[in-house]
Amino acid sequence: MRVEIRTPRLSDAPTYAAAVRRSTEHVGRWNPLEPDGLVDLVRRQGETLRTYLVFDIEDGGLVGCCNVANIVRGRFRNGSLGYNSYLPYNGTGRMTEGMRLVLDRCFAAESDGGLDLHRLEINVQPANEPSIAMAKRLGFRHEGYTPRMLFLQDAWRDHERYALTAEEWPGL
C-alpha cells in the first residue's frame, strides 16, 4: 500500500485547504468545494457521518477525502459514500487504494474498529466518468437511476446509484 487512512484532525486544516484549492477545477464541477470547511467537518463527526482522509505514505500529501454519510444502524446498517481525489495524486491509483481501506473499515466489525455496516452506496452524476469508474473498480454494482437527486451547482442533478454489501466485498 502506498497510502494510509485516518479520521481528520483540526491540525489537518491547512493541508486540506491547500489540496482542495489546488483541485478546484478537477473536483468543483461535480461537488461543492469548501476549502476552509474541515473544522466544521471535524465537528460534525458522529454516528451518522464518518470522514476518512487518504494520505500518501511516502510524502505525507493529502490524496483525497471520503465521507461515509447518512449512516443508518439497526436492520439497515447502510451508509452513503462520497469522495474526492486531489491533485497531484489523481490518476495514480492511490485514491483507489485508500477507498479499499475505507471499505475495509466500513464493513469491519465494531470490535475490530470498524463501522459494522452491511451495505454501502455511491451516488454519482451520470457524466462523472472518473467516479463511476472508481465505483466499478471497487466492485459496486449499478442499482438504478435517480432523477433530480441532489441540489448541486444551482440545479437539481440526476444520479446513478451503485451499491455493495459486506458479502460482496472481497476485502473481509
C-alpha positions in Angstrom: 0.0 0.0 0.0 1.1 3.5 -0.9 -1.5 5.2 1.3 -3.0 5.2 4.8 -6.3 6.5 6.0 -7.3 8.2 9.2 -10.0 10.5 10.6 -9.4 14.2 10.1 -7.8 16.4 12.8 -8.1 20.1 13.3 -4.3 20.3 12.5 -5.1 19.0 9.0 -7.0 22.2 8.1 -4.1 23.9 6.2 -3.2 20.8 4.3 -6.9 20.1 3.4 -7.5 23.7 2.3 -4.4 23.7 0.0 -5.4 20.3 -1.5 -9.0 21.5 -2.2 -7.9 24.8 -3.7 -5.3 23.0 -5.9 -8.0 20.7 -7.2 -10.8 23.2 -7.7 -11.1 22.7 -11.4 -10.9 18.9 -11.1 -13.4 18.5 -8.2 -15.6 21.6 -8.5 -17.6 20.6 -11.5 -19.1 17.7 -9.5 -19.1 18.6 -5.9 -19.3 21.8 -3.8 -16.0 22.9 -2.6 -15.3 24.2 0.9 -11.5 24.6 1.3 -12.0 26.1 4.8 -14.6 23.6 5.8 -12.5 21.0 7.6 -13.1 22.5 11.1 -16.9 22.1 10.6 -16.4 18.6 9.1 -14.5 17.5 12.2 -17.2 19.0 14.4 -19.9 17.0 12.6 -18.3 13.6 13.0 -20.5 11.2 14.9 -22.9 8.3 14.5 -24.3 9.4 11.1 -21.1 10.8 9.5 -17.5 9.5 9.4 -14.8 11.1 7.3 -11.5 9.5 6.3 -8.6 11.3 4.8 -6.3 9.4 2.5 -2.6 10.3 2.8 0.4 9.3 0.7 2.8 7.3 2.9 5.9 8.4 1.2 5.5 12.2 1.1 2.6 12.7 3.6 0.5 14.5 1.0 -3.3 14.5 1.0 -4.5 12.2 -1.7 -8.2 12.5 -1.1 -11.2 12.5 1.3 -14.1 10.1 1.7 -17.2 10.8 3.7 -19.4 7.9 4.9 -22.7 9.8 5.4 -26.3 9.1 6.2 -25.2 6.1 8.3 -28.3 4.2 9.5 -28.0 1.4 12.1 -30.5 -1.2 13.1 -31.7 -3.7 10.5 -30.5 -1.5 7.6 -26.8 -0.8 8.6 -26.2 1.3 5.5 -24.1 4.3 4.6 -23.5 6.6 1.5 -20.0 7.2 0.2 -18.8 10.4 -1.3 -15.2 11.0 -2.3 -12.9 13.5 -3.8 -9.3 12.9 -5.1 -6.8 15.7 -5.0 -4.1 16.8 -7.4 -1.3 15.8 -8.0 -2.3 12.3 -7.0 -5.3 12.0 -9.3 -4.9 9.1 -11.7 -2.1 7.4 -9.8 -4.3 4.6 -8.2 -3.7 6.0 -4.7 -7.3 7.0 -4.2 -8.5 3.5 -5.2 -6.1 2.1 -2.6 -7.4 4.5 0.0 -11.0 3.6 -0.9 -10.3 -0.1 -0.4 -9.0 0.8 3.1 -12.2 2.8 3.8 -14.4 -0.1 2.6 -12.5 -2.5 4.9 -13.2 -0.1 7.8 -16.8 0.3 6.9 -17.5 -3.5 6.7 -15.3 -4.5 9.7 -16.9 -5.3 13.0 -17.1 -2.6 15.6 -14.9 -4.8 17.9 -12.2 -4.5 15.2 -12.5 -0.7 14.9 -14.9 -0.8 12.0 -18.4 0.7 11.4 -20.0 -2.8 11.0 -22.1 -1.7 8.0 -23.8 -4.2 5.8 -24.4 -2.0 2.7 -22.8 1.0 1.1 -24.0 3.1 -1.8 -22.4 5.6 -4.1 -24.5 8.1 -6.0 -22.7 9.7 -9.0 -23.8 12.2 -11.6 -24.0 10.3 -14.9 -21.3 12.4 -16.7 -18.8 11.9 -13.8 -17.0 9.1 -15.6 -14.0 9.0 -13.2 -16.2 8.5 -10.1 -18.3 5.8 -11.9 -15.0 4.1 -12.9 -14.0 4.2 -9.2 -17.3 2.6 -8.1 -16.9 -0.2 -10.7 -13.2 -0.8 -9.8 -14.3 -1.3 -6.2 -16.9 -3.9 -7.2 -20.0 -1.8 -6.7 -22.9 -2.8 -8.9 -25.3 -0.5 -10.7 -28.7 -0.3 -9.0 -30.5 2.4 -10.7 -31.0 6.0 -11.8 -32.4 8.7 -9.5 -33.6 11.9 -11.3 -33.1 15.2 -9.6 -31.5 13.7 -6.5 -29.2 16.4 -5.2 -29.1 20.2 -5.5 -25.6 21.0 -6.7 -24.2 24.0 -8.6 -27.6 25.7 -8.5 -29.7 22.9 -10.0 -31.2 19.5 -9.2 -28.8 16.8 -10.5 -29.6 13.3 -11.7 -27.5 10.5 -10.2 -26.6 6.9 -10.9 -26.8 4.6 -7.9 -24.2 1.9 -7.2 -24.2 -0.4 -4.1 -22.1 -3.1 -2.5 -22.8 -5.4 0.5 -20.4 -6.9 3.0 -20.9 -10.3 1.5 -19.8 -8.9 -1.9 -16.6 -7.2 -0.5 -13.6 -9.4 -1.0 -11.5 -7.4 1.5 -13.0 -9.2 4.5 
